[in-house]
């Protein structure tokens, strides 16, 4: 009788664990991790022109490196708020977002003569200081299934 219950327990675990593992991003045996779309809003859009550029970063090693970022561009047509969708994000993975509103549409994050941002910008998470660039750990988040949308507010230096 004891062996019967052990067998039943093993069969139950064999059925449940793969399903749980898929929710956490695959089982490490070559299965494709579960993916979804990240939705977030960008508030304080002041100009109805240009492009909002979103840099998606997956680690501290690639953070703020344009060559290593996944870039998403969204044309701006209205002031106020923009809703952005980023597809194919892996559930359970850590990400950080860096965005800027390229108001003059030159494809660059413009700065003034002393290197301060000349265009509106934002990061996911809360900044610790405006006097230095944030660290990945400070602005990263774990992408979760059915998490409420984030709100990123564009800022200007002045």
MARBA-310618 format. One record per residue (C-alpha): x, y, z; residue in one letter. Coordinates in steps of 0.001 Angstrom, whole numbers, padded with zeros to 6 digits, always signed. Layout:
N
XYZA/...
! end
This chain:
158
+000000+000000+000000X/+002884+002345+000832X/+004386+001775-002657X/+001044+002554-004266X/+000891+005988-002582X/+004505+006745-003539X/+003751+005836-007144X/+000636+008007-007095X/+002629+010908-005628X/+005358+010550-008287X/+002799+010490-011095X/+001090+013567-009687X/+004363+015472-009462X/+005326+014395-012965X/+002087+015942-014217X/+002179+019176-012187X/+005865+020166-012318X/+006124+020678-016098X/+003105+022996-016006X/+004576+025011-013133X/+007943+025120-014826X/+006413+026545-018006X/+004950+029403-015971X/+008435+030187-014623X/+010036+030299-018070X/+010723+026760-019264X/+012255+023696-017709X/+015812+024063-018935X/+015381+021096-021250X/+015088+023099-024460X/+011468+024161-024055X/+010636+027641-025269X/+009993+029950-022278X/+006541+031511-021965X/+006351+034961-023487X/+003922+037833-023476X/+003571+041494-024304X/+004644+044202-021894X/+002280+047175-021877X/+003142+050469-020249X/+002113+054085-020531X/+004344+057076-021009X/+002959+060200-019344X/+003861+063851-019774X/+004257+063761-023572X/+004455+067494-024319X/+004980+067544-028093X/+002802+065751-030676X/+005766+065010-032917X/+008865+062869-033076X/+009443+059339-031787X/+009536+057718-028373X/+012489+055335-028285X/+012397+052467-025801X/+015571+050595-024893X/+014940+047198-023293X/+017883+045895-021273X/+018263+042379-019862X/+021285+042724-017567X/+023684+045115-015889X/+026253+044222-018575X/+024109+045578-021422X/+022398+048405-019510X/+022447+051697-021432X/+024519+050181-024262X/+022576+051042-027402X/+024271+048290-029392X/+023087+045623-026926X/+019589+046983-026310X/+016410+045800-027918X/+014999+049018-029384X/+011356+049841-029999X/+010279+053048-031754X/+006804+054543-031407X/+005710+057558-033446X/+004150+060316-031342X/+000878+061751-032655X/-000734+063187-029493X/+000287+064980-026335X/-000467+063664-022865X/-000034+059903-022774X/+001262+057183-025103X/+000544+053469-024618X/+003413+051216-025696X/+003436+047480-026333X/+006636+045437-026363X/+005947+041881-027602X/+007933+038690-026934X/+009009+039446-023373X/+009922+036376-021296X/+007877+035885-018119X/+009987+035745-014965X/+012941+037586-016528X/+014401+040855-015222X/+014357+043880-017520X/+015062+047598-017305X/+013614+050229-019613X/+015221+053466-020689X/+013145+055773-022876X/+013412+059179-024443X/+011194+061356-026605X/+013179+062180-029733X/+011299+065415-030377X/+013353+066458-033401X/+013315+062885-034810X/+017059+062740-035458X/+017430+059271-033897X/+019721+060535-031134X/+019276+061384-027466X/+020290+065030-027608X/+022181+066698-024777X/+023115+070311-024097X/+026629+071775-024095X/+027431+070362-020631X/+026023+066910-021358X/+022649+067184-019629X/+019603+065757-021428X/+017976+068184-023857X/+015039+065852-024599X/+012492+064263-022228X/+013530+060905-020744X/+012415+058229-018243X/+013458+054911-016716X/+011491+052028-015299X/+011727+052016-011520X/+012520+054874-009175X/+015672+056905-009629X/+017946+057220-006607X/+019551+060416-007908X/+019173+062809-010833X/+022885+063571-010690X/+024088+060226-012069X/+022925+057506-014393X/+020909+054797-012651X/+022157+051269-012138X/+020354+048306-013686X/+019425+046966-010250X/+017783+050279-009311X/+015400+050445-012264X/+014903+046789-013208X/+011718+044796-012694X/+010645+041192-013138X/+008159+040736-015983X/+005167+038881-014599X/+002038+037467-016191X/-000939+039799-015619X/+001134+042404-013802X/-000435+045876-013793X/+000959+048189-016488X/+003811+050442-015473X/+003582+054200-015849X/+006734+055999-016928X/+006713+059778-016668X/+008877+061746-019066X/+011170+064174-017297X/+013236+067109-018382X/+016325+068369-016668X/+015081+071961-016543X/
! end
